[in-house]
Amino acid sequence: MNQLDIKLLFGNRLKQVRKDKHLSQEQLAQKSGLTRSYISDVERGSRNISLENIYTLSLALDVTLSVLFDLSDVLITHRSHE
């Protein structure tokens, strides 16, 4: 797995958790103090997000870090599209 893949996988997981919480990117941006465009970039896998921002997002989403790092569902989806 290359770096681009892990960024995309994490982005897909963030999007999945955000949608499960019924939040738009704008709402998550407001809750986290990050910009909507930054969240969009992370979800598309075009940003190499820092651990500090991952933690910030976990607080805004009211989930543990382990929830955001649970890539099992997105790995299955990713592999089925290869």
Beta strands, then each sheet from edge to edge (+ up, - down):
end
